[in-house]
């Protein structure tokens, strides 16, 4: 054990407060736990772990990583023992300082969203993020793309463990800061997608005509088809689309469609 490193991380216990709500969930006993870890071990052996690929599982009851593969020490400069003993503290420590605030904000968003869902919706929940890791010794910055989902939800609906698939990016993404999104499937089958750029308020004041056009856009209708169905000109449809984009703070129709899918229209 790196005693100096452990001492340094103990000074950083302030980071744990960002995850305290996760730890304070009223967890129920779950008999699947041992089997879940065994599944991960078998999975990692079956697929083989390539350079730049990491599979990890966080236990929110202890805020430690109970399973992690890949040569994590070479990639981050932190020994595996630190992830076992000081999981979230280690993760926060290796995260680029400019990304930490958004990382903490996203944790809060995920927690609040997940606990509003039904059990059926929780089982479809997943999230992605792009972040920068700073090597403890060399200070080299590495971009990482992570995709995660709940791996163990207890009988009370608490998020006990998650599963992360982490891929090292050899080309920096266009967005040069912590980026994220999450999604889940509603009980009626609709898919909800929320990104970092989604509006803070989920309520947008659309006119009745705009709501109709929104519904037609989500149905895959083109402007010409919408114009014919509503008996209005294509230019009028274009004006409505422009106003909708502005209200949703979307840059294009593709982004508008993603944002619209998160609204209860």
C-alpha positions, 0 to 999 in steps of 0.5 A, a space after each residue: 500500500 502506498 502510505 503517502 498516497 493513502 494519507 493524501 486521499 484521506 485529506 480529500 474526504 471532502 469529495 465523499 459528500 458528493 456521494 453521501 446520498 447514495 450511501 445513505 439509501 436504505 439498502 435491503 439485502 440482495 442475494 444476487 450480489 455474489 452471483 453478479 460479481 462472479 458474472 463480471 469475472 467470467 465476462 472479463 475472462 471471456 472477452 479478454 481485456 484489451 488495452 484502453 478498455 476497463 470494466 468496473 463496478 462501484 458499490 454505493 453502500 461503501 463508495 468503493 470499487 468492488 470490481 475493476 479490470 484492466 491495467 488501471 495503475 498504468 493508466 492512472 497511476 493509482 494502485 488497485 488497492 486504492 480503488 478498493 479502499 477509497 473508491 470514489 475518493 480515488 476517482 475524484 482525485 484522478 479526474 481533471 480539476 476542471 471536470 470535477 464540478 460537473 462530475 459532482 453535478 451529474 452524480 446529483 442529477 442521476 441520483 434524483 432522476 433514478 429515484 423518481 422512476 418506477 422499478 420497471 423504468 429503473 431497470 432500463 436506466 443507463 448513462 454515458 459520460 466523457 471525462 479526463 483523467 490525470 495520471 498521478 505521477 506523469 500528469 498526462 491527461 487521458 480522455 475516457 468514454 464511460 457507459 454505465 447502468 445499474 448492475 444491482 438494484 435491491 428489492 426496495 429499488 435502491 441503486 446498490 451497484 453500477 457497471 461501467 464500461 470505460 474506453 480510452 479515447 486516443 482522439 480528444 472529443 469536440 467537447 473539451 470538458 466533462 460531458 454526459 447524458 442519461 436515458 431510460 424507457 418509460 412504462 408506455 415504451 417511450 424513450 427519455 433522453 437527457 443530455 448536459 445541454 438539455 434545458 434546466 426546466 423541463 417545461 417549455 411554453 409552446 403554442 397549441 400550433 407548435 405542440 401539434 407540429 412537435 407531435 408531427 415532427 416526432 412522428 417523422 413528418 417532413 415540413 412539406 407533409 406537415 404543411 399539407 396536413 395542417 393546410 398551411 404553407 411550408 414557410 409557415 412550418 419553417 417559422 414554427 420550427 425556428 421558434 420551437 428551436 429557439 424555445 428549446 435552445 436546440 441548435 438543429 432538428 436532430 438536437 431538437 428531437 432528442 430534447 423533445 423526447 424528454 418532454 411530456 407533450 
